[in-house]
Amino acid sequence: MKVETSGSLPWSLIRAWVLFSAFINLLGWTLAATGQLDAHGYTIGLLCGGVLLFVWARHEFRGMSARGLSIPGYRWRRPLPRIFALLFVLISLGAALYPPSDYDALTYRVPQIVHWLATHRWQWIAVSERHINITPPGYGWSMAPEIALLKTDCLFALPNIVAFALLPGLYFSVLRQCGVRARVAWHWMWLIPSASCFAMQAGGIGNDLLPTVYALAAVALGFRAAQRHNHWDFCLSVLAVALITGVKITAAPLALPWLVAALPCWKLIPTRWFASVAVASVALTVSYLPTAVLNTLHTGAWTGDPHNELNIQVDSPVRAFVGNSLMIFAGALEPPICPVVSTVKRRFEAFESTAFVAWLREKYPRFKLSWGELATEESSGLGLGLTVVATLSFFGGWARGRRCPAVDWGRWIGLASFAAFAAYLAKMGSEAAPRLAAPFYPFLLIPLLRARIHDRLVHRRWWRFLAALVALSIVPAVCLTPSRPLWPAQFILARLTAKWPGNALLARSRLVYQVYAQRDDDVAPLKPLLPSDGRAVGYVREDNDIEAPLWKPYGSRRIVEVLPPAPDLSSLQGSVIIGSSLGIDQKFGLTPDEFAARIGGHIIGKAIIYVKVGGGPQEWVVIGLDRSSGSTPP
C-alpha cells in the first residue's frame, strides 16, 4: 500500500482561521463594552476588519498559487480519506437542511447573545438560568454577527464545520511533531474525526469540537514557531490557546501541552516587545478573563458560582477522579447505534443503586451513567469504534515491544496531556463528562501512537479493514440522528406507527423525531399570540425550558424573565407573559389561572408542548396584560 504522507498543511489558511476567530471575539467584546453591539456596530467593525484582513492576506498569500491550496486527487484514493469526505458531506448537508437544536446552546448560549444584542451592550441579565451570565461567549460571538445582520441562524454551525474540516490536517501535524511516524499519523488523522463526540457535533452548535481544534492549532503553531524561530506563528499560537478558554473553560488545562510546545519560543518575545504586548492584550480579551472578571464583580467568584449551587465542582479529588473516569469509560464503550439500550440502562440503574455509588454521590451529586439509542451531540464521548482500534493498537504494540523514539518534546507533550487530563478529572463534576472531555482525547492518544511498532501495525490488512469499518460506523448515526435526519424520518415512522399502533419502540422513535424537529421553535403554536413589534414579552421558565425559540424571529421582540417573589411588570404593560404550567407552579406555587388573576391578567391561549422527551408534554399558556398591570404582591 502506498500512502502519501509528505504533504504539508496549508499554514496560511490555519493562520487566517485563528486570526479571524480572534478578530470576531475581539470585535464582540469591544462592541459589547462600548454599547455598539448591533447591526450598525457589526457593519462598521466587519468592514474595517475586512480591509485589514485583505491587507494581511495580500502579504500572507503572496506567491502562493491555487495549486498550493488544493489537495491532490491521489490522496483521496484510499478508503479512510474517502470516508472522511463522505462524512463531511453528510454533516454539511444536515447543517444546511436543519436549524440548530443543541439543548445547551438553545438554553443559555444563544439567549446570552440575543439578550446582549437587544440592549446593544454587555449586561448582567436578570434570569434564573445562571449559565446565561457565567458562561464564556466564545462560540456565541461567532453567531452574533449573523443574528445582528441577517436575523437568522442558518450559519450557526459553520464554525464547527470549518473546525471539523481542519481537524485531520492539524492532528497529522501535531502527531508528526510529537514523534509519531508519518504512516501512523496519516491513518489516525482520518480516524480521529470518526469519534462520536466530534462527528455528531460537527453539524451543530455544540462547543466541544471548536476548542479541540484550537488546542491542536495552538500546539502545531507553537512547534512550528519554535522550529522556525517565527514570532508571528508564536503569537498566533498564543491567540489559539486563549480562544480555547474563551469557548470552553473546562478545556483550559490543555494550555499545559501548549506550554511545552511553545517553551522554546519565549526567547522570541524580547525581539518584538510591542507586538508581543499587543498580542497578549488581544489574547487576554478573547480568553475567559473578561467573563471571570465579570463573574467576580457580580457573584464574588470567578466561576460565577461561589456556593457551588450548580454542583459542577467536586470537593473531593478522589471521588471526582473516580466518577469522571467511570463516566468517560462508559462513553468510550457506547456504540453509535445501540439496539439493546434498555438492557444497558437497567444495568446502569442497578449499579447506581449500590453503596459505592451512594458514597460517590455524597461529593459528586451529578454522577450518572447513560447511553442512548443513537450517538448524539449532547452526550456522546469517544465512542466504541475508536476505543476498540486504540485498545488493539495498544496491546499490539505492547506485545511486540514498545520502542519509542529518543527523548524529544513529543514525550513531554504526552506527559503534559495526561497531567492536564488528570486535573480535569480531579475537579469537574458533570454528568456530561464523556462529551466535556472531548478536547483531551486526541492528545491522550499521542503517547500510544509514538510506539514505532505502529508503523508495522498499520500495514496489517486486518488493522486497515478495522480502521475503515470504525470510520464508517459513525455514518449511520450521522444520517439517523434526530437533530438532523438525512432520511424522511417522520413520514416513515408515521406510516409504521399506523401499521403497528401498539409497538412501543416505534411510538417512542416517532416522538423523539417530532420533539427534535420542533425544538428550535417549540413554542410555534403560541407565536401568533406574541407581539412582533419589538415589545418585551414576559417569560416564566421551568428548569428544563429553552429560551432561544422565544426570540425567533430575531429582532421581533425582547424576552424578560418574570422572577419571584414580586416581579416588576411595568415593562410588560400591554404585552403578554408566556410560560409552562409547571414553570408557573415551580416559581410561584400557583396554577396559571391563579397566577393570571394575581397579576391582573387573563389567559388568551394554551398549547401542549414537548420541550424534552424525558420531561413529557407540558401545558403552556399565554397571559395577556392590560396597561394597568403592576407588580405581583408577595
N, C-alpha and C positions, 0 to 999 in steps of 0.2 A: 504493500500500500504506500503510495506516495502522497504525502500531505504537505501543503505549502505552509511553512511556519516562519518564514523570514521577513514577512511584511511588517511594516511599522504602522503605528496609529496615526491618523490624521491629527497631529497635535494642535494644529491651528484651529480645528473645529472644537477640540476639547477646551482650549483656552477661551475661545469665543463663547462656549456654553457656560463655563464658570463665570466669565466676566459679565455676561448678560444676566445670569441668575443673581449675581451680587448687585448689579445695577437695579434690577426690578425690586429687590428687597430694600436697597438704599433709598430708592425713589419712594417706595411706600411709606417708610418711616419718616422721610423728610416731609412729604405731603401731609401725613397724619399729624406731625408736630407743628406744622405751620398753618393748619386749618384749611388746606387746599386739596383735601382728599376727595376729589370729584372729577367729573369728565373734563373740565377745563384744566385742572391741575395735571391730570394724566396726559392730556393732549400736548400741553407745553413740555412737560417732562419727557415724554416719549420722542417728541420732535428733537429736542436738544440731545437726548441720548442717542437718537438715530444718527445725528450728524457726527457726534464723537465716535460712535461705533464705526461709521463709514470711514472716517479718517484713520482710525486704528486698523480697520480691515485692509485698507489700501496698502499699508505698510506690512501687515502680518502676512497677507496672501500674495505679496509681490513675487513675481517669478514662478508662482505655482499654477500649473495647468489643471484643467478639468480632469485630465487623466490621473493626476496625483491624488485627487479626491475620490476617484472611482475605485470600485472593488473588482479585481479581475474575475472573470467568469469561472475560471478553473477552480477558484476557491470554494465554489458552491456545488461542486460535483460530488462531494461526499455526503453521506446521509445526515450527519449532525448539523452542518450549516443549512441544509435544505429544511430540516425540521424546525430550526430556529426561524427561518424565513416564513415558513407556514404559520408558526406560532405568532410571529409579529403581525402578519397579515390578518389573522383571525382576531387578535387583540385589538388592532386598529379598527377593524370593521365593527366589532362590538362597541367600541368607544364612539364611533361615528353614528351608530344606529340608536343608541340608548343614552338617556341623560344619566348623570352620576347618581348612585344610590348608596354610597358608603354611609353606614349608620353614624359613625362618629363624626364624619365630616358634616353631615346634614344636621347633626345635633348641636355642634358647637363651633367647628372651624369656619363653615360658611356663614352662620349667624354672626360670628365675631366680625368678619369683614363687612357685612352689609350694615351692621349697626354703626360701624365707624364711617362708612360711606354716607349713611343717612344724616350724620351730623357733621360731615366734612372734616373730621379730625379724630384723633385718638380720644377715647373716653373710658372711664371705668363704668361698665354697664350695670345697671340695676337689674340683675337676673338671679334666679335661684340655681341655674346651671353654672357652677363655678368654673368649669373648664373654659367657658366663653371668654373669661377675663384672664385666666392664668396660663393659657396655652400659647406657646410661641407661634406667631403668624407666618412662619416661613413659607409654607405651601399656600397659605391664603393670599400672600402678596402676589403670587403668580396668577391668581384668579381675579384679583381686584380690578385690573385694567379692563378685563372683559365685561365685568358687571357694570363698571362705570361708563364705558363707552358703547358697548353693544347690548347691554341688558339681557344677556343670555348666559347659559352655562355649557354651550356646545364644545368649547375648547378646554374645559376644566381638566380633562385627563391628559392634555398634551405634554405637560412636564414629565409625567410618568412614562408616556410613550417614548419620548426622547431619551429619558434615562435608561429605559429598557433597551433601546437600540444601541446605546453606548456601553452597556454592561459587558458584553463579551470582549470587546477590544480592550477596555480598561482592565478587566480581570486578567486577560492574557499578559498585558504589560506588567501588572503587579506580580503575577506568578513568575515571569521571567526574571524580573529584578530581584526576586526573593530566592533565586537559585533553582527554580523548577525547570526541568528540561523542556525544550521547545515543543516536542511532540506531545508531552503530557499536558503542558499548558494549553496547547491547541485544542485538545479534546475537552478539557474541563471548562474552557471558555464558552463552549456551546452547551455544556451540561448545566452550569450554574443557573442560567435563566429558566430552566425547567423546574426549579424548586417551586413548590406550591405558593409560597409567600410572595415570590416575585412575579410569576406568570399570572396569578389571579389579581394582583394589584395593578399590573401594568396598564390595564384599560380603564381603571377607575381613579379615584382621588384619595386612596389610602396614602399615608405619609411615611411608609417604612422603606419603600424602594428608593425614593429620592435620596435620603441620607446615606443609603448603602453605596450608591454610585458617587455621591460627593466624597465619601470616605475613600473609595478606590481612586478617585481623581486626585485627592489630596496626597495620598501615598505615592501614586505614579508620578505626579508633578514634583513632589519632594525628591524622589530618587533622581529624576531627570535633572533637576536643578543642581543636585549635588555632583552628578557625573559631569555636567557641562559647565558648572560654575555660572549658572544663568540666574541672575537676580529676579528677572521677570517671572520665570517659572516658579521660583520660590514664593514670590508674592501671590501668585495665583493659588498655590497650594495652601497658603495661609487663608485666603478667601474661601477656598473649598472646605477647609476644616471648620471655619466659622459658620458656614452655611449648614453644616451638619447639625449644630446645636440650634440654629435658627429655625430648623424644621422639626427636630426631634431631640429633646434634651436627654432622653434615655439612651441615645446613641453617643453622648458626649465622651464616654470612656475610650472611644475609637480615636480620640486625639492622641492617645498613648502610642499606637503604632506609627501614626504620622510623625510624632516627635522623634522616633527612632530613625525614620526615613529622612527627615529633614535636618537631623542633628548636624551634619557637616555644613549645612547652609548658613548657620548662624554667623559665620565669619564674613558672609556677604553683606550683612546689614551695615557695617560701618562704611562700606564703599559707596552706599547711596542712602544717606540718612534721611533726606527729605522724602524720597519715595517710600522708604520703609515706614516712616511715621504716618504718611498719608494712607498707605495700605492698611496699617494696623488700625487706624481710626475707622476706616470703612469696615474692616473685619469685625471690630467691636460692635459697630452699628447693626450689621446683618446677623450677628450671633444672638445667643439667648440673653445677652447682657441687658438690652433695653427692657425685655419682659421681666427679668429678675429684679431690676431696679424698681419698676412699676409695681411689681408684686410686693416688694419690701415696703414701699411707701404706703400701700393700701391695705396690706394684711400683716405686715411685720415679719414676713418670711419670704425669702427669695423664691421658694417653691409656690407661694400663693396659698399654702395650706398649713398654717402654723401649728394647728392642733391635730393634723393628720385625720381630718374628718372623712377624707376620701379613701382612707386605708391603703394608700398607694405606697407608703413607706413602711418597711418592716423593721421593727426594733431589734429583732434577733437575727444576726447574720447567718447563724447556723440554720435556723428554720427557713429563712429566705432562700438560702442556697439549696436546701433540700427540696423545698416546694417548687422553686423555679426549675430545678433540674428535672423533677418528675414531669412537670407540665411540658417542658421543651422536649423531653424524651417521648412523651405521648404524641406531641405534634410531629415529631420526626418519624413516627410509625404510622401516621394517618395516611391512608391511600387516597388518591384523587377522587375515586368513587368507592363508596363503602356500602354494599347492599345489606350488610349484617350490622348496621349501626345500632339497631335497637338492642341487640345482644351485647355489644360493646358498652353501651350506656348502662345497662344493668350491671355489668362487671365494675364499671367505674363507680356506680352508686353503692355497690356492696363494699368496695374498697374505701370509699369516703365515709362509710359508717363505722369504720374501725377506730380503735382508741388511738392509733398512730396519727390518723388524720385529725382527730379531735385535738391531740396535742399540738399538731402543726398549726391548726386554725386559731389557737389561742393567740398567736402572734401574727398569723398570716390569714386573716379572715376572708380574703378574696380567692383563696386557693380553690381551684376547681379543674377537674379533668373533663375534657369534652372532645367529641368527634362529631362530624356532620355527615350527612349522606353524600355531599359533594364538598370539595375544597372550595373555600370562599375567601374573599379578600379581607373579611373582618377578623378571621381567626386562624387561618392556615399558617403552619410553620414550614419546616424544611421539606416535609413530605417523605413518603415511604420510598419512592423510587431513588432519589438521590442518596438517601440513607443506606439503602442496600448496596449501591455502587461504591460508596465511600467505605462501608464496612468490609466488603470483599476486597477492595483495594488495600485497605489497611492490613488485613490478615495475609493477603498475598505477599505484600512487601515484608511483613514481619517474618513469615515462614521462610523466605528466601534470604533473609539477612538484610537489615536496614543499613544501607550505605548512603550517607549524606555527603554533600559537597563540603569543602573546607569551611572553616568558620567564616561567616560573612554577615552582612546586615540582614539577610533574609531570615537567619536563625533568630536574631533578636526581634525581628518583626513578628515571628511566630510566638515567641515568649510574651511580647508586649500584647499581642492579640488575646492570648489566654488570660493575661493579667487583667485586661480591660473587661473581658467576659466575666471573670470572677468577681470583679467589682460590681457589675450589673447584677449577677446572681445573688450577691450578698445584701442588696439593698432594695431592689424593686419588688413590688408586691401586687401584681395584677394578674387576673385570670387570663389575660391575653398574652402571656409570656411567650408562647411559640411565635407569635407574629412580631411582638416588640423586639425580640432577639434577632430578627431577620438581618439587620446590618452587620451582625457579628459573624454570620455563617460563612461568607466567603473567606474571611480572614482565619477562621478556625481550621479550614482545610489546608492552609499553607504548610504547616509542619508535616502533615501526612504526605502531601504531594512532592515534597523535597526529596523523598527517598528515591534513589536512582533506579531501583527495581521497577518503578512505574513505567520507565521508558520501554522495558520489555513487556510489561503487563498490557500496555495499550496496543501492542502488536497481536495479542491473542484474539482469535476470531470470536471466542465466546464473550470476551470483555467488550469488544466493539459492538457485538449484537446486543448485549445487555445495555450498553450505553444508549444505543439508538432506541431500544424499547423503552427505557426510562424517559428519554426526551419526548417520545411520542405519548407516554402515558398521561401527560397533563393536558394533551389536546382535547380529549373528550370532555374533561371538566371545564375547559375554557368555552367549549361550544354549548355545554348544558347549563352553565351557571345561571341561576335565576336573575342575577344582576343584569346580564347581557346575553340572553339566549340566542344562539345562532340557528335556531330551528323554530317552527311555529308551535311553540310550547302550549300556549293557552288553547289554540284551536284543536290540537291533537288530544290534549288532556280532557277538554270538554267532551269530545266525541267518545273517548274511552270511558269517562265517568258516566256518561249517559248509557253506555252499553253495559257497564258493570257498576251500578249505583252503590252497591254495598262494599266495594273494595276500599278499605281504609287507606292503603298506600296511594292509590290514585287520587282520592279525595284530598289527602294532605299535600301531595305534589301539586295539584291544581291550585290549592290555597296558597302555597308558598310562591308559586309563579305570579299569582294575582297580586299578592302583597308587594312583592318586589317591583312589579310592573307599575304600581301606582305610588311607590314610596316617595319619589321625587316631588309628587304633588298630591299627597294623600288626602288633603282637605279640599280637593277639587269640587266635591258635591256641594260644599258650602261657600265656595268662592263668589258666586253671584250675589251673596248677601253681604260681602265685604266691600267697603268703599275702595275705589281705584283712582282717587283724585289726590293721592299723596297724604291723606289724613292718617292720624295714628289709630291703630287698632289694638285693643286690649287683648291680652293672651294669658290664660290660666293654664299652666303646664303641669303635667304629671311627670314623674321621674323618667319614664320611657318615651315621652313625646319628643318629636323632632320639630325644630322651629323653622328651618330653611324653607319648606314649602309655603309657609305663610307669607313670605316676602315676594313670591313669584306672582306675576311678572315683576322683575326687579325694577324698583323705582316707582311702583304704583301705590305703595303705602308704607307706613312705618309701623313696626311692631313694638308694643310697650308691654312688658310683663306686669300683670296685676299681682302684687305681692301682699301677703298677710302681714300684720293683722288688720290694719285700717288703711287700705291703699288710697292714694290721692287720684281721683278720676277726673280732675279738672281738664286734663289734656285730651280726655276721651269724650267730652260732651258732644252730643250729636253724632257719635260714632257707634261702634259695636265692640263687644267682647266675645272672643271665641275660646273655647276650651272643652275638654272632655269632662263628663260627669265624674269620673274617677279623680281627675285633677282638681276639680272644684271641691270635692269631698276631702281630698288629701290636704289641700291648702287651707280650706276654710271650715271644714266639717259640716257642710251644707249640701243639700240637693240643688240642682240647677234652678228649680223654681224658687226655692228659699233664697238662694244667692241673688237671683234677679230681683226678688221683692226687696231684699235688704239694700240693694244699691239703687233702687228706684228705676229698674229697667224691666224689660219683658222679653221673653223668648220669641224670636222671629224665625227660627229654623233649627232642625235637628237632622242628624245623619249618623249612620253606623259606619265606623271607620276602623280598619285594621292598621295599626302602626307597626307592630311586630307580630309575627305568627305566634310566638310563645305567649304574648300578652292577651291574645284573644280579641274579639270585637269590642269596641268601646263606643258608647254614645257620645257624640259631640254636639254641642249646642252653640248657637249664635244669639247673644243677648243684645237687644237694641237699647241705647241710652238716649234719653232726651237731653235738652240743653241745660236742664237744671240739676243734672246728676252731679253729686259732690264726692264725698268720700264715705267709705263704709265705716260705721261706728264700730268700735272694738267690741 
